[in-house]
Amino acid sequence: MTYSASGCNTMSHGMHDFVSSHIVSGEWKDRLRPVLLNSWEASYFDISESKLLRLARRAKKAGVELFVMDDGWFKGRKDDTSSLGDWTPDSKKLPHGIKDICDKIRKLGLEFGIWVEPEMVNENSDLYRAHPDWAMKIPGKAHSTGRNQMLLDLTRTEVQDYIIDAMSSVFSSADISYVKWDYNRNFTDVFSSSLPADRQGEVAHRYILGLYRVMNTLTQKFPHILFEGCASGGNRFDLGILSYFPQIWASDDTDAYQRAIIQNGYSYGYPQSCYTCHVSDVPNHQTLRKTPLDTRFNVALFGNTGYECNLCDLPKEEFEEIKRQIEYIKTNRKLMQYGRLWRVNSFDEGKILSWTISAKDGSEAMSLIMQSLATPNDSHDVLYVRGLIDDVKYHIEVRENTYDLRGFGGLVNYVAPFHVKQDGFIHRVIAKFYKMPSEKESHEMYGDAMMYAGVHIKPRFASLGYNENTRYYPDFGSRIYKIGKAG
């Protein structure tokens, strides 16, 4: 528990300090997190050594540091109906095993990570056929197989030992730097055949104790591995998991607008170094929403930033923008992962969300402002920064970008010397060679002015007239502002 007489932000800071100082432990407690690319949304279950290497080579060119092979790598795993529990490489997908693909990716200059879901079993698996009593199910009741899988009974020591041995075999088979530990179904059918009827009320608690024994054993055995917890994303985001795994996947929902809401909620209790945030493709795979690439990045920057998109299929312009994004992450990640996070506005209160992460000594800060749906005749915004020193002068500057001309639609004809058919051949050619620059925004102000009077930033585009004094700001538009001491 914590208390603050100064509002929810300072209450959260107390929680963040507690988690960072007293819950998270091990070699990764204070280490900067690597920029990763996860293969899931690029490949789903359809992976192969050649596909993974092609994606990894592209990741290296973009500046990624860690490549993660997600679900689909183990024996017989073509979809979610089979093979959970059988933790041996699929010889058709990885003909030379985990070590070979790991060594090849490391030779490219990338670290290697892997996905596992050790607490689960499919009925169509060698493990279930050998030990059907290891699956949790209530006698005489129809079993609910969420995502076609069942929970292993971690109240049983022999099940815990199996998971420890199986995972130890996987983690020691190659030079693995990162493990995503997933958990993709609800906790139901709570019954253990190893306990009598009058002790079934102990099962849920004993399951977690068994899980802690497994996690404790593996994290001590493999202290160099960065473990990331996951439960369909963040459905098991708690201090118990963070006692063993220093970070947790925020959500399987990678839509930037939804993620802004999710991350805002997490920030009340958890420091941003504990949740991971990925830039994914559009249309988004969960919502089919299209959000700007810079917004996807801006939201993901306020956590442990990674990527979950098919870099091989991206247009050249987007790939080059991702390269610039990754350079920006590396330059600013100490601040973004371990600075002090402040919530200024949220979508619960209106259409504007705004956050600041400031250095704890007030020397620098980064601010985000984002809108939900654009509305006309509402073009002026004020950015309120937090965490600065009142009587120190700061310099604030927007992170500049360029935008696709086609985002302005038929308005191109307002300036074109001839008629341009919207999204026609000529429109596409012009868009390929001419980009719309973002606004220029640079000010010097004292800390108290930035925090209390706010920075009156350039107006949004409104119908006509676009230049360096106008923000291109469509639905789900956003901006990042970097603040540092002046002079």
VENNORGI-V808406 format. One record per residue. N is the residue number from 1. SS is DSSP state (~ for helix, > for strand, _ for the rest). PHI is phi in whole degrees, 0 to 359 (none if undefined). Layout:
BEGIN
n=N ss=SS phi=PHI
n=N ss=SS phi=PHI
END
This chain:
BEGIN
n=1 ss=_ phi=none
n=2 ss=_ phi=214
n=3 ss=_ phi=217
n=4 ss=_ phi=217
n=5 ss=_ phi=266
n=6 ss=_ phi=242
n=7 ss=_ phi=97
n=8 ss=~ phi=290
n=9 ss=~ phi=297
n=10 ss=~ phi=289
n=11 ss=~ phi=300
n=12 ss=~ phi=298
n=13 ss=~ phi=299
n=14 ss=~ phi=297
n=15 ss=~ phi=295
n=16 ss=~ phi=300
n=17 ss=~ phi=296
n=18 ss=~ phi=296
n=19 ss=~ phi=297
n=20 ss=~ phi=295
n=21 ss=~ phi=272
n=22 ss=~ phi=239
n=23 ss=~ phi=252
n=24 ss=_ phi=292
n=25 ss=_ phi=216
n=26 ss=_ phi=87
n=27 ss=_ phi=297
n=28 ss=_ phi=263
n=29 ss=_ phi=307
n=30 ss=_ phi=240
n=31 ss=_ phi=278
n=32 ss=_ phi=294
n=33 ss=_ phi=275
n=34 ss=_ phi=286
n=35 ss=_ phi=280
n=36 ss=> phi=242
n=37 ss=> phi=239
n=38 ss=> phi=260
n=39 ss=_ phi=281
n=40 ss=~ phi=300
n=41 ss=~ phi=286
n=42 ss=~ phi=277
n=43 ss=~ phi=229
n=44 ss=_ phi=51
n=45 ss=_ phi=279
n=46 ss=_ phi=274
n=47 ss=_ phi=252
n=48 ss=_ phi=205
n=49 ss=~ phi=301
n=50 ss=~ phi=294
n=51 ss=~ phi=296
n=52 ss=~ phi=295
n=53 ss=~ phi=293
n=54 ss=~ phi=297
n=55 ss=~ phi=293
n=56 ss=~ phi=294
n=57 ss=~ phi=297
n=58 ss=~ phi=293
n=59 ss=~ phi=298
n=60 ss=~ phi=298
n=61 ss=~ phi=296
n=62 ss=~ phi=281
n=63 ss=_ phi=104
n=64 ss=_ phi=298
n=65 ss=_ phi=252
n=66 ss=> phi=223
n=67 ss=> phi=252
n=68 ss=> phi=244
n=69 ss=> phi=272
n=70 ss=_ phi=273
n=71 ss=_ phi=305
n=72 ss=_ phi=111
n=73 ss=_ phi=272
n=74 ss=> phi=259
n=75 ss=_ phi=307
n=76 ss=_ phi=76
n=77 ss=_ phi=275
n=78 ss=_ phi=251
n=79 ss=_ phi=204
n=80 ss=_ phi=270
n=81 ss=_ phi=266
n=82 ss=> phi=211
n=83 ss=_ phi=85
n=84 ss=_ phi=300
n=85 ss=_ phi=108
n=86 ss=_ phi=258
n=87 ss=_ phi=270
n=88 ss=_ phi=236
n=89 ss=> phi=298
n=90 ss=_ phi=283
n=91 ss=_ phi=292
n=92 ss=_ phi=284
n=93 ss=_ phi=270
n=94 ss=_ phi=236
n=95 ss=_ phi=300
n=96 ss=_ phi=244
n=97 ss=~ phi=84
n=98 ss=~ phi=292
n=99 ss=~ phi=300
n=100 ss=~ phi=294
n=101 ss=~ phi=293
n=102 ss=~ phi=297
n=103 ss=~ phi=298
n=104 ss=~ phi=293
n=105 ss=~ phi=289
n=106 ss=~ phi=294
n=107 ss=~ phi=296
n=108 ss=_ phi=287
n=109 ss=_ phi=101
n=110 ss=_ phi=248
n=111 ss=> phi=281
n=112 ss=> phi=236
n=113 ss=> phi=231
n=114 ss=> phi=216
n=115 ss=> phi=258
n=116 ss=> phi=218
n=117 ss=_ phi=222
n=118 ss=_ phi=290
n=119 ss=_ phi=276
n=120 ss=> phi=242
n=121 ss=> phi=214
n=122 ss=_ phi=268
n=123 ss=_ phi=298
n=124 ss=> phi=273
n=125 ss=_ phi=205
n=126 ss=~ phi=296
n=127 ss=~ phi=296
n=128 ss=~ phi=293
n=129 ss=~ phi=297
n=130 ss=~ phi=278
n=131 ss=_ phi=221
n=132 ss=~ phi=298
n=133 ss=~ phi=285
n=134 ss=~ phi=280
n=135 ss=> phi=273
n=136 ss=_ phi=284
n=137 ss=_ phi=201
n=138 ss=_ phi=269
n=139 ss=_ phi=303
n=140 ss=_ phi=79
n=141 ss=_ phi=244
n=142 ss=_ phi=294
n=143 ss=_ phi=271
n=144 ss=_ phi=264
n=145 ss=_ phi=258
n=146 ss=~ phi=299
n=147 ss=~ phi=51
n=148 ss=~ phi=62
n=149 ss=_ phi=221
n=150 ss=> phi=237
n=151 ss=> phi=279
n=152 ss=> phi=284
n=153 ss=_ phi=276
n=154 ss=_ phi=282
n=155 ss=_ phi=287
n=156 ss=_ phi=268
n=157 ss=~ phi=298
n=158 ss=~ phi=292
n=159 ss=~ phi=287
n=160 ss=~ phi=302
n=161 ss=~ phi=297
n=162 ss=~ phi=298
n=163 ss=~ phi=296
n=164 ss=~ phi=301
n=165 ss=~ phi=293
n=166 ss=~ phi=295
n=167 ss=~ phi=290
n=168 ss=~ phi=299
n=169 ss=~ phi=297
n=170 ss=~ phi=293
n=171 ss=~ phi=291
n=172 ss=_ phi=267
n=173 ss=_ phi=283
n=174 ss=_ phi=202
n=175 ss=_ phi=276
n=176 ss=_ phi=269
n=177 ss=_ phi=258
n=178 ss=> phi=212
n=179 ss=> phi=228
n=180 ss=> phi=263
n=181 ss=> phi=259
n=182 ss=_ phi=261
n=183 ss=_ phi=199
n=184 ss=_ phi=250
n=185 ss=_ phi=209
n=186 ss=_ phi=289
n=187 ss=_ phi=277
n=188 ss=_ phi=225
n=189 ss=_ phi=53
n=190 ss=_ phi=282
n=191 ss=_ phi=200
n=192 ss=_ phi=242
n=193 ss=_ phi=289
n=194 ss=_ phi=270
n=195 ss=_ phi=242
n=196 ss=_ phi=289
n=197 ss=~ phi=302
n=198 ss=~ phi=282
n=199 ss=~ phi=241
n=200 ss=~ phi=294
n=201 ss=~ phi=294
n=202 ss=~ phi=273
n=203 ss=~ phi=299
n=204 ss=~ phi=300
n=205 ss=~ phi=292
n=206 ss=~ phi=295
n=207 ss=~ phi=301
n=208 ss=~ phi=294
n=209 ss=~ phi=298
n=210 ss=~ phi=295
n=211 ss=~ phi=298
n=212 ss=~ phi=298
n=213 ss=~ phi=297
n=214 ss=~ phi=297
n=215 ss=~ phi=296
n=216 ss=~ phi=299
n=217 ss=~ phi=297
n=218 ss=~ phi=287
n=219 ss=~ phi=289
n=220 ss=~ phi=285
n=221 ss=~ phi=286
n=222 ss=_ phi=233
n=223 ss=_ phi=293
n=224 ss=_ phi=281
n=225 ss=_ phi=284
n=226 ss=> phi=275
n=227 ss=> phi=268
n=228 ss=> phi=239
n=229 ss=> phi=284
n=230 ss=_ phi=201
n=231 ss=> phi=215
n=232 ss=_ phi=51
n=233 ss=> phi=106
n=234 ss=> phi=252
n=235 ss=_ phi=287
n=236 ss=_ phi=227
n=237 ss=_ phi=258
n=238 ss=_ phi=208
n=239 ss=~ phi=291
n=240 ss=~ phi=296
n=241 ss=~ phi=296
n=242 ss=~ phi=292
n=243 ss=_ phi=291
n=244 ss=_ phi=246
n=245 ss=_ phi=251
n=246 ss=_ phi=285
n=247 ss=> phi=211
n=248 ss=> phi=223
n=249 ss=> phi=293
n=250 ss=_ phi=298
n=251 ss=> phi=188
n=252 ss=_ phi=289
n=253 ss=_ phi=279
n=254 ss=_ phi=262
n=255 ss=_ phi=297
n=256 ss=~ phi=299
n=257 ss=~ phi=294
n=258 ss=~ phi=296
n=259 ss=~ phi=296
n=260 ss=~ phi=300
n=261 ss=~ phi=292
n=262 ss=~ phi=297
n=263 ss=~ phi=295
n=264 ss=~ phi=300
n=265 ss=~ phi=293
n=266 ss=~ phi=302
n=267 ss=_ phi=296
n=268 ss=_ phi=294
n=269 ss=_ phi=241
n=270 ss=_ phi=236
n=271 ss=_ phi=292
n=272 ss=~ phi=294
n=273 ss=~ phi=292
n=274 ss=~ phi=264
n=275 ss=> phi=238
n=276 ss=> phi=256
n=277 ss=> phi=223
n=278 ss=> phi=248
n=279 ss=> phi=272
n=280 ss=> phi=240
n=281 ss=_ phi=287
n=282 ss=_ phi=233
n=283 ss=_ phi=304
n=284 ss=_ phi=300
n=285 ss=_ phi=286
n=286 ss=_ phi=257
n=287 ss=_ phi=247
n=288 ss=_ phi=63
n=289 ss=_ phi=280
n=290 ss=_ phi=256
n=291 ss=_ phi=240
n=292 ss=_ phi=300
n=293 ss=~ phi=301
n=294 ss=~ phi=293
n=295 ss=~ phi=291
n=296 ss=~ phi=303
n=297 ss=~ phi=289
n=298 ss=~ phi=301
n=299 ss=~ phi=291
n=300 ss=~ phi=294
n=301 ss=_ phi=297
n=302 ss=_ phi=272
n=303 ss=_ phi=179
n=304 ss=> phi=277
n=305 ss=> phi=277
n=306 ss=> phi=214
n=307 ss=> phi=229
n=308 ss=> phi=215
n=309 ss=_ phi=214
n=310 ss=_ phi=271
n=311 ss=_ phi=296
n=312 ss=_ phi=289
n=313 ss=_ phi=259
n=314 ss=_ phi=287
n=315 ss=_ phi=301
n=316 ss=~ phi=305
n=317 ss=~ phi=297
n=318 ss=~ phi=289
n=319 ss=~ phi=297
n=320 ss=~ phi=295
n=321 ss=~ phi=294
n=322 ss=~ phi=295
n=323 ss=~ phi=302
n=324 ss=~ phi=293
n=325 ss=~ phi=300
n=326 ss=~ phi=294
n=327 ss=~ phi=299
n=328 ss=~ phi=294
n=329 ss=~ phi=302
n=330 ss=~ phi=298
n=331 ss=~ phi=290
n=332 ss=~ phi=243
n=333 ss=~ phi=290
n=334 ss=~ phi=299
n=335 ss=~ phi=297
n=336 ss=~ phi=288
n=337 ss=~ phi=272
n=338 ss=~ phi=233
n=339 ss=_ phi=281
n=340 ss=> phi=265
n=341 ss=> phi=269
n=342 ss=> phi=236
n=343 ss=> phi=270
n=344 ss=> phi=255
n=345 ss=> phi=223
n=346 ss=_ phi=223
n=347 ss=_ phi=291
n=348 ss=_ phi=294
n=349 ss=_ phi=259
n=350 ss=_ phi=166
n=351 ss=_ phi=264
n=352 ss=> phi=246
n=353 ss=> phi=244
n=354 ss=> phi=214
n=355 ss=> phi=230
n=356 ss=> phi=229
n=357 ss=> phi=245
n=358 ss=> phi=244
n=359 ss=_ phi=296
n=360 ss=_ phi=295
n=361 ss=_ phi=266
n=362 ss=_ phi=75
n=363 ss=_ phi=282
n=364 ss=> phi=204
n=365 ss=> phi=200
n=366 ss=> phi=226
n=367 ss=> phi=237
n=368 ss=> phi=243
n=369 ss=> phi=231
n=370 ss=> phi=216
n=371 ss=> phi=249
n=372 ss=_ phi=274
n=373 ss=_ phi=268
n=374 ss=_ phi=288
n=375 ss=_ phi=229
n=376 ss=_ phi=285
n=377 ss=_ phi=57
n=378 ss=_ phi=216
n=379 ss=_ phi=262
n=380 ss=_ phi=253
n=381 ss=_ phi=232
n=382 ss=> phi=241
n=383 ss=> phi=264
n=384 ss=_ phi=257
n=385 ss=_ phi=271
n=386 ss=_ phi=226
n=387 ss=_ phi=82
n=388 ss=_ phi=263
n=389 ss=_ phi=262
n=390 ss=_ phi=309
n=391 ss=_ phi=260
n=392 ss=_ phi=256
n=393 ss=> phi=274
n=394 ss=> phi=240
n=395 ss=> phi=251
n=396 ss=> phi=239
n=397 ss=> phi=215
n=398 ss=> phi=283
n=399 ss=_ phi=283
n=400 ss=_ phi=282
n=401 ss=_ phi=209
n=402 ss=> phi=234
n=403 ss=> phi=228
n=404 ss=> phi=289
n=405 ss=~ phi=304
n=406 ss=~ phi=293
n=407 ss=~ phi=296
n=408 ss=~ phi=268
n=409 ss=~ phi=58
n=410 ss=~ phi=289
n=411 ss=~ phi=295
n=412 ss=~ phi=303
n=413 ss=~ phi=287
n=414 ss=~ phi=290
n=415 ss=_ phi=241
n=416 ss=_ phi=287
n=417 ss=_ phi=285
n=418 ss=_ phi=217
n=419 ss=_ phi=289
n=420 ss=_ phi=242
n=421 ss=_ phi=289
n=422 ss=_ phi=301
n=423 ss=_ phi=62
n=424 ss=_ phi=278
n=425 ss=~ phi=300
n=426 ss=~ phi=295
n=427 ss=~ phi=301
n=428 ss=~ phi=293
n=429 ss=~ phi=295
n=430 ss=~ phi=300
n=431 ss=~ phi=297
n=432 ss=~ phi=291
n=433 ss=~ phi=256
n=434 ss=_ phi=230
n=435 ss=> phi=250
n=436 ss=> phi=276
n=437 ss=> phi=287
n=438 ss=_ phi=285
n=439 ss=_ phi=292
n=440 ss=_ phi=264
n=441 ss=_ phi=216
n=442 ss=> phi=206
n=443 ss=> phi=217
n=444 ss=> phi=239
n=445 ss=> phi=213
n=446 ss=> phi=284
n=447 ss=~ phi=303
n=448 ss=~ phi=295
n=449 ss=~ phi=293
n=450 ss=~ phi=296
n=451 ss=~ phi=280
n=452 ss=~ phi=253
n=453 ss=~ phi=272
n=454 ss=_ phi=86
n=455 ss=> phi=259
n=456 ss=> phi=278
n=457 ss=_ phi=276
n=458 ss=_ phi=304
n=459 ss=_ phi=292
n=460 ss=> phi=288
n=461 ss=_ phi=300
n=462 ss=_ phi=218
n=463 ss=_ phi=80
n=464 ss=_ phi=220
n=465 ss=_ phi=86
n=466 ss=_ phi=231
n=467 ss=_ phi=206
n=468 ss=_ phi=291
n=469 ss=_ phi=256
n=470 ss=_ phi=232
n=471 ss=> phi=272
n=472 ss=_ phi=284
n=473 ss=_ phi=214
n=474 ss=_ phi=282
n=475 ss=_ phi=311
n=476 ss=_ phi=63
n=477 ss=_ phi=290
n=478 ss=> phi=204
n=479 ss=> phi=216
n=480 ss=> phi=247
n=481 ss=> phi=236
n=482 ss=> phi=260
n=483 ss=> phi=238
n=484 ss=> phi=217
n=485 ss=> phi=297
n=486 ss=_ phi=286
n=487 ss=_ phi=74
END
